[in-house]
């Protein structure tokens, strides 16, 4: 049975870079087993939001609460990972010279964690079973012994998602997962994320609105570091303020292109 209530709760969070507020008294809540998509123009604060949750950036003010009552602000990034928060960055970060299986083996929680210790060590049957199940989940069951560097761009993204899954996160954060993917890979990624939301809460930062429409249950729109709209895709796309912001952003980009 899925847990009820919020898994991550940000209240009044401000991140100030010499007067520029990347986040401006942001309030943001995601519930257990929720798939949340966050959109917004460049500079809206989307990546900063993830940076705050994972501990990379410390806000000037506000609260960040994980689970029932864990205050994330005093914690280091590695401590936040151990609590159950995993993040996949936009560019895949894998060991290209190792096999797909070896990459996943490295991601398992082990006291002897490290490349050399893992490669010379022996995996338990339970660990091998977990890796095998995860390979099937991401659709790379036939690629276990393939060198990771030879995978397609989409497959590399799936592999890194799998590496995050094996860290046992309750909350998974994914930054622009379908950038550079083919249409087929994009569709498969949507199916994968929706299936993962059965066991994890997921925050997806995305620009591709076709992909957003495929996966989104609730969309949060950020602008100038604050939430300006939240709800189903149709509601968000029909919101006059959202239309104004995106239209104005496009006009500004076109003006810069014309000037150049």
C-alpha positions in Angstrom: 0.0 0.0 0.0 1.4 3.4 -1.0 2.3 5.9 1.7 0.2 9.0 2.1 1.3 12.6 2.5 4.3 14.5 1.1 7.7 13.0 0.5 9.4 16.4 -0.2 8.2 19.7 1.1 9.8 23.1 0.4 8.4 26.2 2.1 9.5 29.8 1.5 12.8 28.7 -0.1 15.0 31.5 -1.5 18.3 31.1 -3.3 20.0 34.4 -3.9 23.0 34.8 -6.2 24.3 38.4 -5.5 20.8 39.8 -5.8 19.5 37.4 -8.4 16.8 35.2 -6.8 17.1 31.8 -8.6 14.3 30.7 -6.2 12.1 33.3 -4.6 10.2 32.1 -1.5 9.3 28.9 -3.4 6.6 26.6 -2.0 6.7 23.1 -3.6 5.2 19.8 -2.5 5.5 16.3 -4.0 3.6 13.3 -2.6 4.7 9.7 -2.3 4.5 7.7 -5.5 3.8 10.8 -7.5 5.2 11.6 -10.9 5.6 15.4 -11.0 6.8 17.3 -14.1 8.4 20.8 -13.6 8.5 23.1 -16.6 9.4 26.7 -17.2 11.6 29.0 -19.4 15.3 29.1 -19.0 16.3 30.7 -15.8 13.1 29.8 -14.1 14.8 28.0 -11.3 14.2 24.4 -12.3 17.7 23.0 -11.9 18.2 25.1 -8.7 15.2 23.4 -7.3 16.8 20.0 -7.7 20.2 21.4 -6.4 18.4 22.5 -3.2 16.7 19.1 -2.7 19.9 17.1 -3.2 22.0 19.5 -1.0 24.2 20.9 -3.7 22.9 24.4 -3.1 21.9 25.7 0.3 19.1 28.3 0.4 19.4 31.7 2.1 16.0 31.0 3.8 13.2 28.5 3.9 12.6 24.9 4.9 13.2 21.6 3.0 11.6 18.6 4.6 12.0 15.0 3.4 9.6 12.2 4.5 7.9 12.6 7.8 10.1 15.3 9.4 13.7 15.1 8.1 15.3 18.6 7.7 17.6 18.3 4.7 19.3 21.7 5.1 22.0 20.7 7.6 22.9 17.5 5.6 25.7 16.9 3.1 24.9 15.6 -0.4 26.1 12.0 0.4 23.9 12.0 3.6 20.9 13.0 1.5 21.6 10.2 -1.0 21.7 7.7 1.9 18.3 8.9 3.1 16.7 7.9 -0.2 17.0 10.7 -2.7 18.5 9.9 -6.1 19.3 12.2 -8.9 20.0 11.7 -12.6 21.7 14.7 -14.3 21.0 15.7 -17.9 24.2 14.3 -19.3 24.7 10.5 -18.7 27.4 9.8 -16.2 28.5 6.2 -16.7 31.7 4.2 -16.9 32.0 3.8 -20.7 34.8 1.2 -20.6 32.9 -1.1 -18.3 30.0 -3.4 -19.3 26.4 -2.5 -18.6 26.4 -5.2 -15.8 29.6 -3.8 -14.2 28.1 -0.3 -14.1 25.0 -1.6 -12.3 27.2 -3.7 -10.0 29.0 -0.5 -9.0 25.8 1.2 -8.0 24.7 -1.3 -5.4 25.0 -0.2 -1.8 28.2 -1.9 -0.5 30.6 -1.3 2.3 33.5 -1.8 -0.1 32.1 0.6 -2.7 34.6 1.6 -5.3 35.6 0.5 -8.8 38.4 -1.8 -8.0 36.8 -3.3 -4.9 33.6 -4.0 -6.8 35.2 -5.5 -9.9 37.4 -7.9 -8.0 34.6 -8.8 -5.5 32.0 -11.4 -5.9 28.3 -10.4 -6.1 25.8 -12.3 -4.0 22.9 -14.1 -5.6 20.5 -11.5 -4.3 22.6 -8.7 -5.8 22.8 -10.6 -9.2 19.0 -11.0 -9.1 18.5 -7.3 -8.4 20.7 -6.3 -11.3 18.9 -8.8 -13.6 15.5 -7.5 -12.6 16.6 -3.9 -13.1 18.0 -4.7 -16.6 14.6 -6.0 -17.6 12.9 -3.0 -16.1 15.0 -0.6 -18.3 14.8 -2.8 -21.4 18.5 -3.6 -21.5 18.3 -7.3 -20.6 20.1 -8.3 -23.8 22.9 -5.7 -23.3 24.3 -6.9 -19.9 27.8 -7.7 -21.3 27.9 -4.9 -23.8 30.4 -2.1 -23.2 28.4 0.9 -21.8 30.2 3.4 -24.1 28.8 1.6 -27.2 25.2 2.1 -26.2 22.9 4.5 -27.9 22.3 7.9 -26.2 18.8 6.7 -25.1 20.2 3.5 -23.7 22.9 5.3 -21.8 20.1 7.5 -20.2 18.2 4.3 -19.2 21.4 2.8 -17.8 22.0 5.8 -15.6 18.4 5.7 -14.4 18.9 2.1 -13.5 22.1 3.0 -11.5 20.0 5.5 -9.5 17.2 2.9 -9.0 19.8 0.5 -7.5 20.6 3.0 -4.7 17.1 2.4 -3.3 15.8 5.9 -3.6 12.3 6.8 -2.4 12.5 10.0 -4.5 14.1 10.1 -8.0 14.9 13.4 -9.7 15.5 13.4 -13.4 16.8 16.4 -15.4 15.6 16.6 -19.1 15.8 12.8 -19.6 14.7 12.8 -23.3 17.0 15.6 -24.7 18.7 14.2 -27.8 16.6 11.0 -27.9 14.8 9.6 -30.9 11.0 9.6 -30.9 11.0 5.9 -30.1 13.4 6.3 -27.2 11.4 9.2 -25.9 8.2 7.1 -25.9 10.0 4.2 -24.1 11.5 6.6 -21.5 8.0 7.9 -20.8 6.7 4.3 -20.2 9.7 3.6 -18.0 9.2 6.6 -15.8 5.5 5.9 -15.5 6.2 2.3 -14.4 8.8 3.6 -11.8 6.2 5.9 -10.3 4.4 2.8 -9.0 7.2 2.4 -6.4 9.0 5.8 -6.3 8.1 9.5 -6.2 9.6 11.1 -9.3 10.4 14.7 -10.2 11.1 15.3 -13.9 12.5 18.6 -15.3 11.5 18.8 -19.0 11.2 21.2 -22.0 9.7 18.8 -24.5 6.0 19.4 -24.2 5.0 16.4 -26.2 6.8 14.3 -23.7 5.2 16.2 -20.8 1.8 15.4 -22.2 2.7 11.7 -22.5 3.8 11.3 -18.8 2.4 14.2 -16.7 -0.2 13.7 -14.0 0.6 17.1 -12.4 2.7 19.9 -13.9 4.3 22.6 -11.9 5.3 25.8 -13.9 8.2 27.9 -12.5 8.9 31.5 -13.4 11.5 33.7 -11.8 12.0 31.2 -9.0 8.4 30.8 -8.0 5.4 28.6 -8.8 2.9 30.4 -11.1 0.7 27.5 -12.0 0.1 23.9 -11.1 -2.3 21.2 -12.3 -3.0 18.8 -15.2 -1.4 19.6 -18.5 -4.6 21.0 -20.2 -5.1 23.4 -17.3 -1.5 24.6 -17.4 -1.4 25.1 -21.1 -4.6 27.1 -21.0 -3.5 29.4 -18.2 -3.1 33.0 -19.5 -0.1 33.7 -17.4 1.7 30.6 -18.6 0.9 31.5 -22.2 2.1 35.1 -21.7 5.4 33.9 -20.2 6.2 31.4 -22.9 5.1 33.7 -25.7 7.2 36.5 -24.3 10.2 34.2 -23.9 9.9 33.1 -27.5 9.7 36.7 -28.7 12.7 37.6 -26.7 14.7 34.7 -28.2 13.6 35.6 -31.7 14.6 39.2 -31.2 18.1 38.2 -30.0 18.4 35.9 -33.0 17.4 38.7 -35.4 19.9 41.1 -33.8 22.6 38.5 -34.1 
